[in-house]
Amino acid sequence: MSIATAVAIYFIIWWVVLFTVLPWGVRSQEEGGDVVGGSDPGAPVIPRLWWKLAWTTVIAGIVFALCAVVYLNRLVTLEGLGWLFGM
C-alpha cells in the first residue's frame, strides 16, 4: 500500500467517523432552556468541536490500524469472501 493510498483511506475513515462522533453529548438550545433569538432551537449550546475532532482522530487511527493489519496480513481475500457468500 502506497503512502498516498494510506492517506486517502485514512481520510475517508476519518470523515465517516467524524459524522458518527458529532452527535455525542449534544444538548440543544431548547433542552438547555436558552434559545437565542433568530437561531434554530435545535442548535447545540456548546458544540465542543475540538474535543470531537480529537476523538475522531483517535478512533479513525484505531480503525485504520485494524484495516491495515487485515490488508497487510491478507486476512480477508476475494476467495474467502466468495466462499462466505456462496459464490
N, C-alpha and C positions, 0 to 999 in steps of 0.2 A: 504494500500500500504506500503510495507516494505521500509526501507531506501535504501537497495541495489537496489530495483526496481526503486525507485525515482531517484537515482543517475544515473542508466543506461538510463532511459528515458530522463533525463536532458542532458546527454552526447550525445545522438542521436539527440535531438533537437538542441543542441549547434553546433554539426558538420554540420547539414543541414543549419542552419543559417549562419555559417561561409562561406559556399560556395555561399550564396546569398549576403553576405556583401563584399567579396573580390573584386568584380569589382567596388565598389563605389569609385569615384574620381580618377581613374587610368588614368594617362597620359603616353603614351608610349614614348620611346626614339625618335621615328620617329616624333611624334606630337610635342615633345619638341625641335626638331632640334639638338639634341646632341646624336648621335648614337656612342656608344663606339665600337671600332673595335673588332671583334670576338664575339660579342653578338647579340642576336636577336633584330631586330628593334622594335619588339612589347613588349619587356621587359619594365616594369614600371620604370620611372625615380625615383620617391620617393614612395615606396610601402606603407608606414605608417602602418606597421603591428600591432604595439601596439595599435594604435587608432582603428583599425578594430577588434582586439581581445576584446577591451573594449566594443565596440558597440555590438559585437556578444554576449558577456556575458549578457549585459543588455537586449537585445531583447530576447535571449533564456530564461532568467529568467521570462520575462513577458509572453511569450508563454507557458512556463512550468506552471506558476501560473494559467493561464486560463485553461489549460488542467487538472490541479489538482482540480480546482473548479468544472469543469464539471464532473470529475470522482467521487469526494467525495460526491457531492450532487446528483449523479445519474441523471443528466440532459439528458443524452443520454443512452438509453437502447437498447438491442437487439430487443425487441418487437417494439420499436419506429422506429428503422432502418428498420425492416421488413415491417412495415406499410408504411414507406416512399417510399420504393422500390416496393411496391405492392406484398409482399410475404405473 
